[in-house]
Amino acid sequence: MKRLALALILLAGAASAETYPEARRVLSLGGSVTEIIYALGEESRLIGRDTSSNWPPEANALPDVGYVRALSPEGVLSVSPDLIIAEEGAGPPEAVAVLKSAGLPFVSVDERYDAQGVLQKIDAVAAALGIPDKGHALHEKLAAELDAAASRAAAVGTPKTVLFILSLQGGRVLAAGTDTAADGIITLAGAQNAMQGLRGYKPITDEALIEAAPDVILMMRRGDEQADTEANGGNSETETKQAILALPALGQTPAGRSGALVIMDGLKLLGFGPRTGEAAVELHDLIYGGW
């Protein structure tokens, strides 16, 4: 009953949103939005994507108008969209203002890093496309997967602590605190973010790393070998693993002593799209699989 009531509330909100069922040239800005459109079976309406939209693989065949947070109006207008659906934070704001002033329907989808937030995202994209029935079906499928993840999380006794490392630059760890996608997926997996006193993504000192005492280190694979290498100070994934585990400060933590380091696909892990329930279960199994 509780899940049904939540679904009705979310769908009622989506029903009042802007809807464009007549749109046939849809531009998707943001990896999770693109993934949702494919999961809804509406990919035939897509005429472009942003650089972060690399799943499913066939999305890479669409024209790329640039990175979602560094758009140019010229790049966006080059594909002649009649509807733009974007993740919250698409920009820069000046570019978005130009696009809106051109009279283009521009739907911004709210970003929240919890179960309710990802379900609302599904509903918002379905509402924008004018396909409530497909949206309801995907909503229910994902809700069931999130319920399964929640059941696993609830069965955990003492949660393990997980440190998410976004990148390693010059030997400095850039870690995730609260109010981040990493914090959200760690929670859904039934674990606890090791950096509770940190907000956002920030570099941390060796002392902070030792004090956090993570049980597991979590990192993401961006899906682009060059991007991964650049984010990790010129190191390949194998070299990055070795560099992380070789950090003297990490060696003084439970994760370092046991070699507990997990790397998952970045969009699946942090996208908060249709694979979020699957990602939470996968991460749970990796965290609690024994080290």
Steps between C-alpha positions, in 0.01 A plus 500: 500500500782740588668451160167538318426826682847633416455402134166682481651815652794495259281433196258777599792742510624383161153537350506872577839549332562636152434239235592490130357182342532659154879548530688284249848653515605459862843601629607330822751674728633277777587132508214394726239682291625333182498162671144555623380590149645174368347304789163655414537377142494854357851508351362548146417858598858582600703714259794581727665454838767650720848354557407331830229293328689180421245236602354302341788461249279589202454849646859571394384505136292813567650845427689632805423866582759532779525442874177559695656767725701674227252543215505752220169618351646449151580134571153434639317682219705317235282188541172700474318356804132564566538393866795499740494284813792569732632391836495766769819706479527502120675814392662739517192707598571751223477226236174367645357854504580542130333168415187589695486844340502328161163350594625142539310290754760429771415253777740485794477177701565528873795305640467323836717218621250267663234247398219755483716736298584250228135395470401866464759534226342210308158663537625842390661370180194291414274801562714723277475244219124458553512124566345448847426128449861417410614720785281316749633161384865607534425667833354175638788290367761725659302529824503120533876492441554774758285305746724198447806713566337644813429149629868409468604823668257440788650156562842650576605498863775757546539696173843507344653840433587587140729775373420612145805640320410708197857541383863491602707802399856549613452247777201696640169321545182677379226339709120513515316637799127541555259649242668305220394218271774287656354552847155410368598171336712396799193548720275305261755216509462476878836655591613830649702775342831523686513880450194608699656831599566603140253654255544461125820382334813630670869412534585336831819479699680184603388566856134517391539178301644316799233639733220397261622137529300372198428129469476528121630743236263570209593655167329541164592405149402781264467283190764704318856373551653840427266679744574246772873537444484881511286499817749277673819691436594320178456153649314213335231317703748234610757764591234700683406196711865447582549870578197512730591186691861619529401823679670486842196654669266245344722221630397606850130441427296177492450541123870536438596205716250270325543644147125572485469718190193494272476662156162523322371663183451868578165564329346186647638578845430874522249575223184439704320372194319175414794280610518644852327207670732258322800716591403508869471119513829454314680744728351336810631161388846642428520681834381206707648224287793451737854627470 
